[in-house]
C-alpha cells in the first residue's frame, strides 16, 4: 500500500512537472507573440491618424494572450490554440498597420504623378511659345509674303563724282561707289544690289554696306530683279545665275554666247521684282524673288514664252499676278505665291479692292467676247458678260454696260443693287 502511495505521489509530481513545462512553453509562445507584436508596433511611419488604431489592436492581442496563459494550466491543447490565435491577432494587427501606410504611399505617388503632369504641361506650353516666336520671325523674313522686295532703310546719295551708301540715321556705310544697280533695277532687291567700284570692279552688296560678292571675283555682273547673271574670270565665257544672297541658282554648261538659259524680269521692264522668268532649253520656270519655283511650263513648239502681268506698277499693290501660256491663265497670289485659279483663255487682273485686297476682278475681252469674274477670299463670287469696263466702287462692283455712262452695280455676291 505504501508502494502504491509512493507511485501515486511520483505520478502527481511528474504531472506537475509536465504542467510546469507546458506552462513554460505557453509562456514562451506568448512572449514570442508579444515580441512579434512589439516589433510590429515599432514600425511607425509617423502617421498619427493610423498609429492609435494600430496600438489598440496590439493591446487587445496582449490581453487575449494573458487570458490564454491561465487556461494553459489545465489544458495544453487550449494553450496551443490560444498561442496560434495570438499569432493571428498579431498578424492582423500588423496588416491593419500596414494598410494605412500603403495608402499613405499611394497618395504620395498620386501627388507626384499630378506634379509631373503639371510640369509636363508647362514645358509643352513653353516649347509651343518658342515655336510660335520662331515661325513668326521666319515669316517676317520669308520672301513668300506680300512685301515689296525693294524696301530698304539704306539709300544712295551723290557725293562729288561718286556715290555713298547711307543708313537711315545718315551714317555712311560704304563709299567710293561709281554706279549701282542695272538698267531696270535701281533699288535694293531683297536687301542686295550690284555696284561698280571707282576702280571699275563689279560686286554685290547688301543694304548694310557688306559685300555679298567681293569686287573682282567676277568679270561681269548683270542684275535682273533679285537675280544676278555673272561671268567668272577663271571660266571666262561660262556663266552662272546667283540668287540675291550670292548662292548659285543655276550654272550654265554652255558657252555664254550659245547658252539657252537666261533669267529676266517676268513683268515688262521689271515693274515687279516679286517674280522672274527663268528659261532653259526645254522649259520655263516662273520664280519668286528668292529662287522658289511657282509654276513650270514645258516648251511647246513655237509657243511664245509665258506672258506675265500685274495690275499695278507698284510692288505693294500688285498682290495678284497673271501668267498666260498655251491658252491658259494662272493667277498667282503673292501673299503666299500659290496659284489660286487657272482658267482657259487670256485673263488679266482688272481691279483690286483697295479696302479689301482679298477681292479682285479678272477680265477678258476677246473679239468683244467680254467676261468678268469677281473673286472674294480666293473663291469665285460671280460672273458678268455685259461689262465694257468694270471696277470696284465703295466695296461694290461697278459695271459699264453702255458707252456714255450707263452702269450696273453689284454687291460682292453678285446681287444687283440700285445706285
Secondary structure in CASP SS format (residue, H / E / C, confidence):
PFRMAT SS
TARGET T0000
AUTHOR 0000-0000-0000
METHOD secondary structure of the structure
MODEL  1
X C 1.00
X H 1.00
X H 1.00
X H 1.00
X H 1.00
X H 1.00
X H 1.00
X H 1.00
X H 1.00
X H 1.00
X H 1.00
X H 1.00
X H 1.00
X H 1.00
X H 1.00
X H 1.00
X H 1.00
X H 1.00
X H 1.00
X H 1.00
X H 1.00
X H 1.00
X H 1.00
X H 1.00
X H 1.00
X H 1.00
X H 1.00
X H 1.00
X H 1.00
X H 1.00
X H 1.00
X H 1.00
X H 1.00
X H 1.00
X H 1.00
X H 1.00
X H 1.00
X H 1.00
X H 1.00
X H 1.00
X H 1.00
X C 1.00
X C 1.00
X C 1.00
X C 1.00
X C 1.00
X C 1.00
X H 1.00
X H 1.00
X H 1.00
X H 1.00
X H 1.00
X H 1.00
X H 1.00
X H 1.00
X H 1.00
X H 1.00
X H 1.00
X H 1.00
X H 1.00
X H 1.00
X H 1.00
X H 1.00
X H 1.00
X H 1.00
X H 1.00
X H 1.00
X H 1.00
X H 1.00
X H 1.00
X H 1.00
X C 1.00
X C 1.00
X C 1.00
X C 1.00
X H 1.00
X H 1.00
X H 1.00
X H 1.00
X H 1.00
X H 1.00
X H 1.00
X H 1.00
X H 1.00
X H 1.00
X H 1.00
X H 1.00
X H 1.00
X H 1.00
X H 1.00
X H 1.00
X H 1.00
X H 1.00
X H 1.00
X H 1.00
X H 1.00
X H 1.00
X H 1.00
X H 1.00
X H 1.00
X H 1.00
X H 1.00
X H 1.00
X H 1.00
X H 1.00
X H 1.00
X H 1.00
X H 1.00
X H 1.00
X H 1.00
X H 1.00
X H 1.00
X H 1.00
X H 1.00
X H 1.00
X H 1.00
X H 1.00
X H 1.00
X H 1.00
X H 1.00
X H 1.00
X H 1.00
X H 1.00
X H 1.00
X H 1.00
X H 1.00
X H 1.00
X H 1.00
X H 1.00
X H 1.00
X H 1.00
X H 1.00
X H 1.00
X H 1.00
X H 1.00
X H 1.00
X H 1.00
X H 1.00
X H 1.00
X H 1.00
X H 1.00
X C 1.00
X C 1.00
X C 1.00
X C 1.00
X C 1.00
X C 1.00
X C 1.00
X C 1.00
X C 1.00
X C 1.00
X C 1.00
X C 1.00
X C 1.00
X E 1.00
X E 1.00
X E 1.00
X E 1.00
X E 1.00
X C 1.00
X C 1.00
X E 1.00
X E 1.00
X E 1.00
X E 1.00
X E 1.00
X C 1.00
X C 1.00
X C 1.00
X C 1.00
X C 1.00
X E 1.00
X E 1.00
X E 1.00
X E 1.00
X E 1.00
X E 1.00
X E 1.00
X E 1.00
X E 1.00
X C 1.00
X E 1.00
X C 1.00
X C 1.00
X E 1.00
X C 1.00
X C 1.00
X C 1.00
X E 1.00
X C 1.00
X C 1.00
X E 1.00
X E 1.00
X E 1.00
X E 1.00
X E 1.00
X E 1.00
X C 1.00
X C 1.00
X C 1.00
X C 1.00
X E 1.00
X E 1.00
X E 1.00
X E 1.00
X E 1.00
X C 1.00
X C 1.00
X C 1.00
X C 1.00
X E 1.00
X E 1.00
X E 1.00
X C 1.00
X C 1.00
X C 1.00
X C 1.00
X E 1.00
X E 1.00
X E 1.00
X E 1.00
X E 1.00
X E 1.00
X E 1.00
X C 1.00
X C 1.00
X E 1.00
X E 1.00
X E 1.00
X E 1.00
X E 1.00
X E 1.00
X C 1.00
X C 1.00
X C 1.00
X C 1.00
X C 1.00
X C 1.00
X E 1.00
X E 1.00
X E 1.00
X E 1.00
X C 1.00
X C 1.00
X C 1.00
X C 1.00
X C 1.00
X E 1.00
X E 1.00
X E 1.00
X E 1.00
X C 1.00
X C 1.00
X C 1.00
X C 1.00
X C 1.00
X C 1.00
X C 1.00
X C 1.00
X C 1.00
X C 1.00
X E 1.00
X E 1.00
X E 1.00
X E 1.00
X C 1.00
X E 1.00
X H 1.00
X H 1.00
X H 1.00
X C 1.00
X C 1.00
X C 1.00
X C 1.00
X E 1.00
X E 1.00
X E 1.00
X E 1.00
X E 1.00
X C 1.00
X C 1.00
X C 1.00
X E 1.00
X E 1.00
X E 1.00
X E 1.00
X E 1.00
X E 1.00
X C 1.00
X C 1.00
X C 1.00
X C 1.00
X E 1.00
X E 1.00
X E 1.00
X E 1.00
X E 1.00
X E 1.00
X C 1.00
X C 1.00
X C 1.00
X C 1.00
X C 1.00
X C 1.00
X C 1.00
X C 1.00
X E 1.00
X E 1.00
X E 1.00
X E 1.00
X C 1.00
X C 1.00
X C 1.00
X C 1.00
X C 1.00
X C 1.00
X C 1.00
X C 1.00
X C 1.00
X E 1.00
X E 1.00
X E 1.00
X E 1.00
X E 1.00
X E 1.00
X C 1.00
X C 1.00
X E 1.00
X E 1.00
X E 1.00
X E 1.00
X E 1.00
X E 1.00
X C 1.00
X C 1.00
X C 1.00
X C 1.00
X E 1.00
X E 1.00
X E 1.00
X E 1.00
X E 1.00
X E 1.00
X E 1.00
X C 1.00
X C 1.00
X C 1.00
X E 1.00
X E 1.00
X E 1.00
X E 1.00
X E 1.00
X C 1.00
X C 1.00
X C 1.00
X C 1.00
X C 1.00
X C 1.00
X E 1.00
X E 1.00
X E 1.00
X E 1.00
X E 1.00
X E 1.00
X E 1.00
X E 1.00
X C 1.00
X C 1.00
X E 1.00
X E 1.00
X E 1.00
X E 1.00
X E 1.00
X E 1.00
X E 1.00
X E 1.00
X C 1.00
X C 1.00
X E 1.00
X E 1.00
X E 1.00
X E 1.00
X E 1.00
X E 1.00
X C 1.00
X C 1.00
X C 1.00
X C 1.00
X E 1.00
X E 1.00
X E 1.00
X E 1.00
X E 1.00
X C 1.00
X C 1.00
X E 1.00
X E 1.00
X E 1.00
X E 1.00
X E 1.00
X E 1.00
X E 1.00
X C 1.00
X C 1.00
X C 1.00
X E 1.00
X E 1.00
X E 1.00
X E 1.00
X E 1.00
X C 1.00
X C 1.00
X C 1.00
X C 1.00
X C 1.00
X E 1.00
X E 1.00
X C 1.00
X C 1.00
END
